[in-house]
């Protein structure tokens, strides 16, 4: 297994990986508004996974739905390396990765460019002082609105009861359309949505092995 430093070096050469740091925002991100045209070379829907870690869910969804384009987003290049390398080696051309902070996500995609967003096992930021850092805080949801299509769907998977309940509160307070939710996905997963439990991230496997219930929320931002 390559070292962390070796992964960073190799990551920078991957043709399916892109980076946006704060110091480059003023120059503009060259794929903003052009992901389909310049990278995917098709007109298929774009789906983001925010905080993708090693990219297991991005890769899993990309394999399960070849008719869609998937982009995993994370700040840790050595984590992304795992999914990106697998996608390259297996010629999964409907998958890409973006290394950036979620705070900068609206600089990377243009209006109506994204069809769906997945938020999979984010840091729940349980301290009340960290509420603004939660990925379903209205500050983040307003960023997503800038590029998510009008009827675009947001999916959340988490093991955290407090984060699950917090997100439901945000949805209710902002009068957002709530499509479906459950506090025990493995018990209540619809028969036609088995990919919700068949594709597992590293953290999902960890949590389920500990007996944690997985929570799921599906909602819209308009």
Backbone as numpy.savetxt, mean C-alpha at the origin, in Angstrom:
# Nx Ny Nz CAx CAy CAz Cx Cy Cz
22.42 -14.73 1.62 21.58 -13.53 1.62 22.46 -12.28 1.62
22.23 -11.33 0.71 23.04 -10.11 0.67 22.90 -9.30 1.95
23.93 -8.52 2.26 23.88 -7.64 3.41 22.94 -6.47 3.13
22.61 -5.71 4.17 21.74 -4.55 4.02 22.32 -3.57 3.02
23.64 -3.34 3.10 24.29 -2.41 2.19 24.26 -2.92 0.76
24.47 -4.21 0.59 24.43 -4.80 -0.75 23.03 -4.69 -1.36
22.02 -4.83 -0.51 20.64 -4.69 -0.99 20.39 -3.27 -1.49
20.89 -2.28 -0.74 20.71 -0.88 -1.15 21.35 -0.63 -2.51
22.55 -1.16 -2.70 23.26 -0.97 -3.97 22.49 -1.62 -5.12
22.03 -2.86 -4.89 21.31 -3.58 -5.93 19.95 -2.92 -6.19
19.30 -2.46 -5.14 18.00 -1.79 -5.27 18.08 -0.63 -6.26
19.16 0.14 -6.18 19.30 1.32 -7.03 19.42 0.96 -8.51
19.72 -0.31 -8.81 19.86 -0.73 -10.21 18.61 -1.42 -10.74
17.64 -1.69 -9.87 16.43 -2.40 -10.29 15.58 -1.51 -11.19
15.16 -2.05 -12.32 14.36 -1.27 -13.28 12.91 -1.12 -12.84
12.50 -1.85 -11.82 11.11 -1.73 -11.34 11.02 -0.94 -10.04
12.09 -0.21 -9.69 12.12 0.57 -8.45 12.42 2.04 -8.72
11.72 2.90 -7.99 11.87 4.34 -8.16 11.92 5.00 -6.78
12.48 6.20 -6.73 12.71 6.86 -5.45 12.34 8.34 -5.53
11.72 8.84 -4.47 11.50 10.28 -4.33 11.84 10.67 -2.90
12.85 11.54 -2.75 13.21 12.08 -1.45 12.79 13.55 -1.39
12.75 14.10 -0.19 12.29 15.47 0.02 13.04 16.47 -0.86
14.36 16.31 -0.96 15.17 17.28 -1.70 14.89 17.28 -3.20
14.17 16.25 -3.67 13.88 16.17 -5.11 12.46 16.62 -5.46
11.65 16.91 -4.45 10.25 17.25 -4.69 10.12 18.48 -5.59
10.94 19.49 -5.36 10.84 20.72 -6.13 11.10 20.50 -7.62
11.84 19.47 -7.96 12.14 19.16 -9.36 10.98 18.44 -10.04
10.09 17.87 -9.23 8.97 17.10 -9.78 9.36 15.65 -10.00
8.39 14.78 -9.82 8.62 13.34 -9.99 8.25 12.96 -11.42
9.20 12.38 -12.16 9.02 12.21 -13.60 7.92 11.23 -13.99
7.49 10.34 -13.08 6.43 9.39 -13.42 5.04 9.87 -12.99
4.97 11.00 -12.32 3.67 11.51 -11.88 2.78 11.75 -13.10
1.64 11.10 -13.12 0.73 11.22 -14.25 1.11 10.38 -15.46
2.23 9.65 -15.35 2.73 8.90 -16.51 3.07 7.45 -16.19
2.58 6.95 -15.06 2.90 5.58 -14.68 2.45 4.58 -15.75
1.24 4.73 -16.24 0.73 3.79 -17.24 1.49 3.93 -18.56
1.72 5.16 -18.95 2.37 5.43 -20.24 3.84 5.05 -20.25
4.58 5.46 -19.23 6.03 5.32 -19.26 6.57 4.09 -18.56
5.84 3.55 -17.60 6.36 2.36 -16.90 5.59 1.09 -17.26
4.30 1.07 -17.00 3.53 -0.16 -17.23 3.23 -0.43 -18.70
3.20 0.64 -19.51 2.94 0.51 -20.95 1.57 -0.11 -21.23
0.58 0.20 -20.40 -0.78 -0.27 -20.62 -1.75 0.69 -19.95
-3.04 0.44 -20.10 -4.07 1.30 -19.52 -4.81 0.62 -18.37
-4.20 -0.38 -17.77 -4.84 -1.12 -16.68 -4.90 -0.29 -15.40
-5.85 -0.60 -14.51 -5.97 0.14 -13.24 -4.69 0.05 -12.40
-4.43 1.11 -11.64 -3.26 1.15 -10.75 -3.72 0.99 -9.31
-3.04 0.11 -8.59 -3.35 -0.17 -7.18 -2.08 0.06 -6.36
-2.17 0.83 -5.28 -1.03 1.08 -4.39 -1.13 0.25 -3.13
0.03 -0.21 -2.64 0.11 -0.73 -1.28 1.01 0.21 -0.50
0.48 0.90 0.49 1.25 1.86 1.28 1.87 1.16 2.48
3.17 1.37 2.67 3.89 0.68 3.73 4.02 -0.79 3.39
4.52 -1.08 2.19 4.50 -2.45 1.66 5.53 -3.38 2.27
6.50 -2.84 3.03 7.52 -3.70 3.63 8.28 -4.48 2.58
8.30 -5.79 2.69 9.02 -6.64 1.74 8.25 -6.89 0.45
7.05 -6.35 0.37 6.28 -6.42 -0.87 5.51 -7.70 -1.09
5.31 -8.49 -0.02 4.60 -9.76 -0.20 3.18 -9.56 -0.72
2.49 -8.56 -0.19 1.11 -8.34 -0.61 1.06 -7.75 -2.02
1.95 -6.82 -2.32 2.02 -6.25 -3.67 2.26 -7.36 -4.69
3.22 -8.21 -4.42 3.53 -9.32 -5.34 2.36 -10.30 -5.42
1.79 -10.65 -4.26 0.69 -11.60 -4.24 -0.51 -11.11 -5.03
-0.87 -9.84 -4.85 -1.98 -9.27 -5.58 -1.66 -9.18 -7.07
-0.43 -8.82 -7.39 -0.01 -8.72 -8.79 -0.09 -10.05 -9.51
0.26 -11.13 -8.81 0.16 -12.46 -9.40 -1.30 -12.89 -9.53
-2.11 -12.52 -8.55 -3.52 -12.92 -8.53 -4.35 -12.13 -9.54
-3.96 -10.88 -9.80 -4.71 -10.01 -10.71 -3.79 -9.42 -11.77
-3.39 -10.22 -12.76 -2.47 -9.73 -13.80 -3.06 -8.61 -14.65
-4.38 -8.40 -14.57 -5.04 -7.37 -15.34 -5.00 -6.01 -14.65
-4.30 -5.93 -13.52 -4.12 -4.67 -12.81 -2.62 -4.40 -12.60
-2.28 -3.13 -12.42 -0.90 -2.72 -12.12 -0.77 -2.43 -10.63
0.32 -2.90 -10.02 0.51 -2.75 -8.58 1.82 -2.02 -8.28
1.74 -1.10 -7.32 2.93 -0.35 -6.89 3.01 -0.44 -5.37
4.10 -1.01 -4.87 4.36 -1.07 -3.44 5.16 0.14 -3.01
4.75 0.78 -1.92 5.41 2.01 -1.45 5.94 1.80 -0.04
7.21 2.13 0.16 7.81 2.03 1.49 9.04 2.91 1.51
9.48 3.29 2.71 10.68 4.12 2.83 11.95 3.28 2.93
11.81 1.99 3.25 12.96 1.12 3.47 13.34 0.37 2.19
14.41 0.81 1.54 14.84 0.17 0.31 15.29 -1.27 0.49
15.90 -1.58 1.64 16.35 -2.95 1.86 15.18 -3.91 2.07
14.03 -3.39 2.49 12.82 -4.21 2.60 12.23 -4.43 1.20
12.04 -3.34 0.47 11.46 -3.41 -0.87 12.25 -4.38 -1.75
13.56 -4.45 -1.52 14.46 -5.28 -2.34 13.90 -6.69 -2.53
13.33 -7.27 -1.47 12.84 -8.65 -1.54 11.76 -8.82 -2.60
10.72 -8.01 -2.53 9.63 -8.11 -3.49 10.04 -7.69 -4.89
10.87 -6.64 -4.97 11.31 -6.15 -6.27 12.14 -7.18 -7.01
13.04 -7.84 -6.29 13.89 -8.85 -6.91 13.05 -10.03 -7.40
12.09 -10.45 -6.59 11.22 -11.55 -6.98 10.42 -11.18 -8.23
9.89 -9.96 -8.27 9.11 -9.53 -9.43 9.95 -9.49 -10.69
11.19 -9.02 -10.58 12.07 -8.98 -11.74 12.41 -10.38 -12.23
12.79 -11.26 -11.30 13.20 -12.61 -11.66 12.05 -13.41 -12.27
10.81 -13.08 -11.88 9.65 -13.81 -12.38 8.89 -13.04 -13.48
9.55 -11.96 -13.95 9.00 -11.18 -15.07 7.56 -10.73 -14.81
7.33 -10.24 -13.60 6.01 -9.72 -13.23 5.98 -8.23 -13.61
5.65 -7.96 -14.85 5.75 -6.61 -15.39 4.62 -5.69 -14.95
3.66 -6.22 -14.22 2.57 -5.38 -13.70 2.84 -4.94 -12.27
4.09 -5.05 -11.84 4.47 -4.70 -10.47 5.64 -3.71 -10.48
5.54 -2.68 -9.66 6.63 -1.73 -9.48 6.71 -1.34 -8.01
7.80 -0.67 -7.65 8.00 -0.25 -6.25 8.49 1.18 -6.21
8.06 1.88 -5.17 8.41 3.28 -4.98 8.95 3.48 -3.57
10.16 3.99 -3.48 10.76 4.28 -2.18 10.57 5.76 -1.87
9.70 6.03 -0.90 9.46 7.40 -0.48 8.71 7.37 0.84
8.58 8.52 1.48 7.75 8.65 2.66 6.29 8.83 2.21
5.36 8.27 2.97 3.96 8.40 2.62 3.54 9.87 2.67
4.27 10.67 3.45 4.01 12.12 3.51 4.14 12.77 2.14
4.95 12.16 1.25 5.20 12.76 -0.05 4.40 12.09 -1.17
3.49 11.20 -0.81 2.83 10.34 -1.80 2.07 11.13 -2.86
1.49 12.28 -2.49 0.71 13.04 -3.47 1.59 13.74 -4.50
2.91 13.72 -4.29 3.84 14.27 -5.29 4.20 13.23 -6.35
3.75 11.99 -6.14 4.15 10.89 -7.02 3.06 10.44 -7.98
1.82 10.88 -7.72 0.69 10.45 -8.55 -0.21 11.64 -8.87
-0.77 11.64 -10.07 -1.60 12.76 -10.52 -3.08 12.48 -10.25
-3.90 13.48 -10.46 -5.34 13.39 -10.24 -5.93 12.19 -10.99
-6.71 11.38 -10.28 -7.40 10.21 -10.85 -6.45 9.14 -11.40
-5.20 9.13 -10.97 -4.25 8.17 -11.53 -4.33 6.80 -10.84
-4.86 6.77 -9.61 -4.88 5.53 -8.82 -6.31 5.06 -8.61
-6.52 3.74 -8.73 -7.85 3.14 -8.61 -8.14 2.58 -7.22
-7.12 2.06 -6.55 -7.30 1.46 -5.22 -6.06 1.71 -4.37
-6.27 1.69 -3.06 -5.18 1.80 -2.10 -5.32 0.70 -1.06
-4.22 0.01 -0.80 -4.15 -0.97 0.30 -3.22 -0.43 1.37
-3.68 -0.49 2.62 -2.85 -0.15 3.77 -2.77 -1.41 4.61
-1.63 -2.06 4.58 -1.51 -3.39 5.20 -0.59 -3.35 6.42
-1.17 -3.57 7.56 -0.46 -3.67 8.84 0.50 -2.50 9.08
-0.04 -1.27 9.02 0.80 -0.11 9.30 1.10 -0.02 10.79
2.10 0.76 11.12 2.37 1.07 12.53 1.13 1.77 13.08
0.48 1.22 14.10 -0.76 1.83 14.61 -0.55 3.15 15.35
0.70 3.49 15.63 0.99 4.75 16.32 0.03 4.94 17.51
0.07 4.05 18.50 -0.93 4.06 19.57 -0.91 5.28 20.49
0.24 5.97 20.58 0.29 7.14 21.45 -0.59 8.24 20.88
-1.35 8.91 21.74 -2.24 9.98 21.29 -1.47 11.10 20.60
-0.22 11.29 21.00 0.61 12.35 20.39 1.04 11.99 18.97
0.85 10.71 18.58 1.26 10.25 17.25 0.06 10.09 16.31
-1.09 10.62 16.71 -2.32 10.45 15.92 -2.15 10.96 14.49
-1.42 12.07 14.33 -1.24 12.65 13.00 -0.40 11.76 12.09
0.29 10.79 12.66 1.13 9.90 11.86 0.40 8.62 11.42
-0.82 8.44 11.89 -1.59 7.25 11.49 -2.02 7.39 10.03
-1.85 6.33 9.26 -2.06 6.39 7.82 -3.53 6.53 7.41
-4.46 6.47 8.39 -5.86 6.77 8.09 -6.30 8.06 8.77
-5.35 8.85 9.26 -5.66 10.17 9.78 -6.17 11.03 8.63
-7.12 11.94 8.88 -7.64 12.78 7.80 -6.56 13.52 7.00
-5.43 13.84 7.63 -4.35 14.49 6.90 -3.85 13.61 5.76
-3.70 12.31 6.03 -3.27 11.38 5.00 -4.39 11.11 4.01
-5.63 10.95 4.50 -6.74 10.69 3.59 -6.91 11.82 2.59
-6.66 13.04 3.01 -6.76 14.17 2.09 -5.65 14.15 1.05
-4.51 13.60 1.40 -3.45 13.41 0.39 -3.88 12.38 -0.64
-4.46 11.29 -0.15 -4.89 10.23 -1.07 -5.97 10.73 -2.03
-6.83 11.62 -1.54 -7.92 12.14 -2.37 -7.39 12.86 -3.62
-6.19 13.36 -3.52 -5.63 14.12 -4.64 -5.37 13.26 -5.86
-5.20 11.94 -5.65 -4.88 11.10 -6.80 -5.78 9.86 -6.92
-6.58 9.56 -5.91 -7.48 8.40 -5.98 -8.73 8.77 -6.77
-9.15 7.89 -7.67 -10.34 8.16 -8.46 -11.57 8.33 -7.56
-12.58 8.98 -8.09 -13.76 9.34 -7.29 -14.36 8.14 -6.56
-14.49 7.02 -7.23 -15.07 5.84 -6.60 -14.00 4.84 -6.18
-12.76 5.31 -6.07 -11.66 4.44 -5.68 -11.82 3.91 -4.27
-11.33 2.71 -4.06 -11.52 2.01 -2.78 -10.23 2.02 -1.96
-10.38 2.17 -0.65 -9.27 2.04 0.29 -9.51 0.79 1.13
-8.47 -0.06 1.23 -8.54 -1.28 2.03 -7.56 -1.14 3.20
-7.99 -1.53 4.38 -7.10 -1.55 5.54 -7.10 -2.95 6.16
-5.91 -3.49 6.39 -5.77 -4.72 7.18 -4.86 -4.40 8.36
-5.28 -4.80 9.56 -4.50 -4.51 10.76 -4.80 -5.55 11.83
-3.84 -5.74 12.71 -4.08 -6.59 13.88 -4.48 -5.74 15.08
-4.36 -4.43 14.95 -4.56 -3.51 16.07 -6.04 -3.14 16.23
-6.62 -3.50 17.36 -8.01 -3.15 17.64 -8.17 -1.64 17.73
-7.23 -0.96 18.38 -7.33 0.49 18.55 -7.24 1.20 17.20
-6.38 0.74 16.32 -6.25 1.36 15.00 -7.49 1.11 14.15
-8.02 -0.10 14.25 -9.27 -0.47 13.56 -10.41 0.43 14.02
-10.57 0.58 15.32 -11.65 1.40 15.86 -11.43 2.88 15.54
-10.19 3.32 15.59 -9.87 4.71 15.24 -10.27 5.00 13.79
-9.95 4.09 12.89 -10.27 4.28 11.47 -11.77 4.32 11.24
-12.51 3.47 11.93 -13.97 3.51 11.81 -14.52 4.85 12.32
-13.92 5.40 13.36 -14.33 6.70 13.88 -14.07 7.80 12.85
-12.90 7.75 12.22 -12.56 8.75 11.19 -13.55 8.67 10.03
-13.87 7.46 9.61 -14.82 7.25 8.51 -16.19 7.85 8.88
-16.65 7.57 10.10 -17.95 8.08 10.54 -17.95 9.60 10.67
-16.92 10.15 11.29 -16.83 11.59 11.52 -16.78 12.38 10.21
-16.14 11.78 9.18 -15.99 12.47 7.90 -17.04 12.04 6.88
-18.01 11.22 7.36 -19.12 10.77 6.52 -18.63 10.12 5.22
-17.64 9.26 5.36 -17.10 8.54 4.21 -17.90 7.26 3.99
-18.07 6.84 2.74 -18.81 5.60 2.46 -18.06 4.37 2.99
-18.67 3.68 3.93 -18.11 2.46 4.49 -18.73 1.27 3.76
-17.91 0.49 3.07 -18.42 -0.61 2.26 -18.59 -1.87 3.10
-17.54 -2.24 3.83 -17.61 -3.45 4.64 -16.47 -3.46 5.65
-16.71 -4.06 6.80 -15.63 -4.18 7.79 -15.90 -5.38 8.67
-14.84 -5.90 9.27 -14.97 -7.01 10.21 -13.80 -6.97 11.18
-14.05 -7.35 12.43 -12.97 -7.41 13.42 -12.35 -8.81 13.48
-12.79 -9.71 12.58 -12.19 -11.04 12.50 -12.30 -11.52 11.05
-11.33 -11.12 10.25 -11.37 -11.40 8.82 -11.32 -12.89 8.52
-10.53 -13.64 9.27 -10.38 -15.06 8.99 -11.66 -15.84 9.29
-12.46 -15.31 10.19 -13.73 -15.95 10.53 -14.84 -15.53 9.58
-14.78 -14.27 9.10 -15.89 -13.69 8.35 -15.59 -13.39 6.88
-14.48 -13.88 6.37 -14.10 -13.56 4.99 -15.13 -14.12 4.00
-15.66 -13.28 3.10 -16.61 -13.78 2.09 -15.96 -14.82 1.19
-16.73 -15.78 0.75 -16.21 -16.88 -0.09 -15.58 -16.36 -1.36
-16.11 -15.26 -1.91 -15.59 -14.73 -3.17 -14.39 -13.80 -2.98
-13.95 -13.61 -1.74 -12.82 -12.70 -1.46 -11.69 -13.43 -0.74
-11.41 -14.65 -1.14 -10.42 -15.46 -0.44 -8.99 -14.91 -0.53
-8.73 -14.04 -1.53 -7.38 -13.45 -1.60 -7.08 -12.59 -0.38
-8.16 -12.18 0.34 -7.97 -11.38 1.55 -7.23 -12.15 2.64
-7.38 -13.47 2.63 -6.71 -14.28 3.66 -5.64 -15.21 3.09
-5.67 -15.41 1.77 -4.68 -16.31 1.16 -3.34 -15.65 0.93
-3.35 -14.32 0.74 -2.10 -13.57 0.57 -1.74 -12.97 1.92
-0.58 -13.33 2.43 -0.19 -12.90 3.78 1.14 -12.17 3.76
1.19 -11.04 4.46 2.45 -10.34 4.64 3.24 -11.02 5.76
4.49 -10.62 5.91 5.33 -11.15 6.99 4.66 -10.90 8.34
4.16 -9.67 8.53 3.55 -9.32 9.82 2.23 -10.06 10.03
1.49 -10.27 8.96 0.23 -11.00 9.10 0.48 -12.42 9.58
1.49 -13.07 9.02 1.84 -14.42 9.46 2.24 -14.40 10.94
3.02 -13.40 11.30 3.49 -13.27 12.68 2.32 -13.11 13.64
1.40 -12.22 13.28 0.26 -11.94 14.16 -0.69 -13.13 14.27
-0.98 -13.79 13.15 -1.91 -14.92 13.19 -1.33 -16.09 13.96
0.00 -16.28 13.87 0.64 -17.35 14.63 0.54 -17.09 16.14
0.43 -15.83 16.50 0.28 -15.45 17.91 -1.19 -15.47 18.35
-2.08 -15.81 17.41 -3.50 -15.88 17.73 -4.24 -14.56 17.64
-3.61 -13.54 17.04 -4.25 -12.24 16.90 -5.33 -12.31 15.81
-6.46 -11.64 16.05 -7.50 -11.53 15.03 -7.11 -10.42 14.05
-7.32 -10.67 12.76 -7.01 -9.69 11.73 -8.28 -8.89 11.41
-8.15 -7.58 11.44 -9.28 -6.70 11.16 -9.17 -6.17 9.72
-10.31 -5.88 9.13 -10.33 -5.39 7.74 -11.42 -4.34 7.58
-11.09 -3.27 6.84 -12.06 -2.22 6.52 -11.93 -1.88 5.03
-13.06 -1.73 4.37 -13.11 -1.32 2.98 -13.99 -0.08 2.90
-13.45 1.02 2.38 -14.22 2.27 2.34 -13.79 3.13 1.16
-14.53 4.22 0.95 -14.21 5.18 -0.11 -13.94 6.54 0.51
-13.34 7.42 -0.28 -12.99 8.75 0.22 -13.93 9.83 -0.26
-14.75 9.56 -1.27 -15.63 10.61 -1.80 -16.96 10.65 -1.02
